[in-house]
Each structure stands twice: as structure tokens, then as C-alpha cells.
Amino acid sequence: MDHKVKLKGVLKLLLRWPVLLSILFAAMDVQLFLYNIKAGLIGLFYLAVYIIVCVVIIMAGKRRLQRELIEFAVNYGQLQMEIVENLSVPYAILNEDGHLLWGNEEFIKVIVNKKAARRNINNIFPEITTEKLPHDYDLKVVHVKFKDRYYRADMRLVVSEEMKELEVQSDINQLIDYNTIISLFLHDETDMMELEQKREEENLVAGLLYIDNYDELIDSIDEVRQSLMTALIDRKINKYMQGIDAISKKIEKDKIFFVFKQCYLSELKSGRFSILEEVRNISIGNGQIATISIGIGVGKETFAARYDLARAAIDLALGRGGDQAVIKSGDQELFFGGKSVQVERNTRVKARVKAHALKELIEGKERVVVMGHSISDVDAFGASVGIYRIARTLNRKAHIVLGDTDSSVHAIKERFYTKEYEDDMIISGQMAMELVDESTVLVIVDVNRGSYTECPALIEMAQTVVVIDHHRQAGDAVDKAVLFYIEPYASSACEMVAEILQYIGNGLKLRPAEAEAMYAGIMIDTNYFSNRTGVRTFEAMAYLRRSGADSVRVRKVFREDLTEYKVRAAAIQDTELYKNVYAIAESQSEGVESPTVVASKIANSLLDINGVKASFVLTKYKGKIYISARSIDEVNVQLMMERIGGGGHINMAGAQLKDTSMEEAKGIIRKQLDNMIEEGEI
């Protein structure tokens, strides 16, 4: 290679000193000539000798000077390479596409596989994608993991117009024509990460444990066995707390506050909070079982914030019916347990308290707007009618927000388009948005998730929101409600509203059409009183019958046409029995007025087949796949539906899937069944 040396800077100035001095001497000689000719001639002679000597020295030493400068530059470059090569920090050079060009010894020790890195650094560090490579002069930092080590990768783009050729003096030994490269430093963060993890594990986690049915247990047994039951429960709980090195303190007779190190949390998760099962197995021979709920808060910086999360977690656990543990971290929740059927409470104290609170809220506003879930069913409509009657009894204007409904609602709804009721009793979501303001109470019934309501925009617009629902509370439940009444043991929202009606006072009296709408809601949600009915369910039914509900007229409303029967028969005929006990069927929606209602009826019918533990019926409607899941007592379909974004009850749940084909939806159900069987959930 022909090396052409160009001198620059101070070195160039130093080599030009002879020329500058020659000019200076020439000027001096001119002055000597003016002063004395003889002196000028002498000065000229020595100037000529000086110039000749300089020229001879420069000409004779030019090549040697060039050679020594090149040797110095090469030695200097090699010294730089040796310094980088022996650098204790892993260092590498990549091209702009992420291919490894060169790496020092420390870097090679880290990656081991140089061939994979030459193809692309992403083969070694998957975290360093093309999008994460630096494309400007800013430092780019990416945290990566390789094997059992953690690193911080600092990358910077290096661009030089003069760097046309990069000669690598390493085992790669090639001449690379690049003027844009990426420098990469790896900083080992393993020790720091381990310390951070250790610090995280040493954090104290706040927890709350409630005995769900303490009062019912105590009231159902004599005094001798009361002490025995309490002692057995306390013993189980104390033993469990000792196993995780927790400090626990009973703050009330049925409430315990406890703290423990976060390092034990994974142990609790892997054991799926076995204390739930242990307490449930306590028996003293009277048929009553004890259940507990646990709420744990993690993730926040301050202990007070973690305690607030624990309180939110226990509220969520109780709102879902108890007998479960909830771990809450910010907006994320993990659920464990919740397999048993909720125990019905004989007392209606809570209903009375909620009724008085609702009455005060309505009396403090000018208007009431009621809405249920989208594609409203009879239960949502019947509960809305009950709230409407409360508002009218309290002399407040009331409106029911209604959009698309299933076929069972149509005949019942028609009875309210008469002179007995205002023209604006039933309105659309758009009309409701024009009415809702600071003087409006928004009551949500039969649903607690904002995204599932008839008009989610109303929730943001309203300042006063009330939620009345019988479904298990979800993690994304309406969070701005001032009154939240969730009773998962209740058969229906109509049952809950029927209890509230009895405590409103003010001479409230249901009209027959209203009583029948609520009666129909309870009847459909209990599958004609065969599912999830209790003493309070029949008490609510008795109240509605006294208010004028005619069961025969309601029964006629729910008669089906021949098309629906044919769809049901076809779906049952083509049912797949997965693992011989899980029925999966597809319901056709063509020609059916309310495909989702037909699907739920098919799911109920499949449970009548001997050996079927759970049924899942899918129907395609308005671009979505609707899933109706049912069981009797062996499978918790609510847990399964929650995993795919739905929810409901232990033996009656559902979900909606977007951008999914029918076969993909069936595959999702099979996969979830396999996962729950493997995890021991079913």
C-alpha cells in the first residue's frame, strides 16, 4: 500500500522553521547592505550557506522522516489496539446492521460463539433488535441477559467521513470498507441485579386475612363447639403464618393483619395458598364449613402503599365471593382459589344498609339513569325496571338505557310502551349522554366491568355512580362507584334489587308489569329455579308474586319458535366431548333473533347429558365469538372464562373473543382445559 503522509498541526509548523528563518535572515541581509556593502556581502554568503545546508539536510532526511513518522503511527495504532484488546471491559465493533466486526478478548469470552455474532449480535443477545440499534449520535442502552449473567449494553453510533477503510488487527484479519460503525460496551450488572433482587425479597409484604362466614359459623353451633371451631381455625392460620416467617395480629374476631418477606411470596403462589383448602376442610359435624379470604399488596415503594393495595385486594376477594386469595400489584391482580360455591347469608342487613344508601343518593340528585350490560338480557332489564320504580317513588326523573337486546326482552319491554309510562322511560345511549351531568345518579346493574356496559362513556361523564351486580368482581371493575353492592351468592341482579325495594319505604309499590319483568329475570338466571337458588331467592320471588307477578304469563313469554329448536338440536347433535366429559358445541346464528340466548340454552341442555362436567357453546355474532360456559358442581367455569377475558359465576360464565375464528376459539377452550387440569384447578 502506498502510504502518502500529510503533515498537519504543530509538526508541520516545526518542519517549516528553516524557511521562516531564511526569510528572517534575508531581511536582515537587506538591512546590512543598506548600512555597508561589505557587511551585506558577508551576510549574503552565510545566508546562502545556511539555505544550502537546510536543503541538503531536508532532501537527504525526507524519506527517513517519512519512514519514522509511519513507524510511529503504526506503533501508536498497535498500542491503541493492544489497550482495547486487553481492556477489562468487553468491547466490540458492529456494523450499522448489527453484525460483529471485531471484539476484544473479554467480549469473546462472554459471547463464546463468534460465528453467530458475526451473522448478527441478535443471535447472542435477543434483546438487541434492529430497532434498538443506535441510529443517531445518542447513547443507546439495552439491558441484556446471556446465560446466567446480566449486562448493560452501551451502544453509540460512530460516523467519520475520513474513515473509509477499517483495518482490523485481530483474528478476523480483514480490511473492512465502512465509514459508519457501532461501538458496543458490556457492563456486567449481575452482582447489582442480585443485590437488587435480594433487597426486593427482603421487602415486607402486607396482607389481610378475613374469615368469610364467621358470624354464620358461630350462630350455627353451640357455645362449646364455638370455641373448638375458633381454636381449629386459629391453629391452622398460625401454623401457616409460621411457615412463611410472618408476623400476624388479629385486629378483629374474624380479621387478621400479617406481614412477611417478599421472598416467601413465590412459595405461596406455588402452593396456590393451601391454607384456603386447609381451613375449608375443618369440620365439627354440623355441615358448616369455614372459608377465608386473603388480600396481599406488593410492588409499591412505601409500606403504607402496600397496605392500601392489600385492602383493595381483600375487597376484591370478598367482592368475588370469598374463599380465595388475591395478590394485587398496581393494576395487576392474581387470583387463587375461589373454587367453592358462595355461602348464602341468611341475614339481609347488608341489603337494608345498601338500600338506605341508594335512597340518600337518589334523593340528593335530580335524575336517575340506569343501564345494564350490552345486549341486555331479562335480568339486566328487570333490575333496571326495579331501580326505575325506586326513582319514581322518590319523585325523581328516571331513564333506562337500552340498546340491542336478546329476544327474551322484546315481549317484556313492549309492556312499558303504554300510557302508564313516560315516552322517555327507555332511551338510547346517545340520548343518555345528553342527560348525564352533575345532578344525575348513574346506576349500573347486572355488570361490574365498565367496558361491558351498554354505554361505557356514561361512566366517565357521571359524577355519582352506583353498581349493583351478582357477578364476581373483576380486576377491571368500575372504580369510581360511590356505592358498590356485589353479592356473588345472589341468583340474579333482580333478586338483589327486589330485596332493596323492600327497604326503600315511601309507600313503594311495584306495578304488575314491573314485578313480572323482575320475576322473569330471576327465572332465566336460575334456569327455571334449578340453579343457584337459595332461601332469599324464593323470598324475593314471593315478594314479586305479592306485587302482582303472574308466573303463567311469564312462562308464555319464553316460549321458543321452531327455528331455535332446530338450531339447538343441530348443535347438540354435533357436540364434541373433549376428554369425554367436556362438551364443546357450535351454535349457528343465521336466522336466529338472539344467538347468545340460544347458545346459553344449549349450554344448559348439554349439562343434562350423563357424564358431562361442563359445557361450552360458541356462537358467532356481530364479528365476535360469544362463549357460554356452564357447569353443575365439579368445574369452576368462571375461573376459566376469566383467563380468556370473561367472567361470571362458578357454574355460569361467559366470554367474548375478537378477531378469532371458530376453530381457534375451540382450540383456546381445549388449551385452557388442559392447563387447568395440569395445574390442578379442575
Helices and strands as residue ranges (DSSP letters): H 9-15, H 17-35, H 37-85, E 91-95, E 100-103, H 105-111, H 114-119, G 121-123, G 130-132, E 140-146, E 149-159, E 166-167, E 175-176, E 180-188, H 190-202, E 204-211, H 214-219, H 223-243, E 247-252, E 255-261, G 262-264, H 265-270, H 275-280, E 292-297, H 303-319, E 324-329, E 332-337, H 349-363, E 367-371, H 378-393, E 397-401, H 407-414, E 426-427, H 429-435, E 440-445, G 450-452, H 457-461, E 464-469, E 483-486, H 493-501, H 512-525, H 535-546, H 551-557, H 562-573, E 576-578, E 582-587, H 595-606, E 614-621, E 624-631, H 637-643, E 647-648, E 652-658, H 662-679
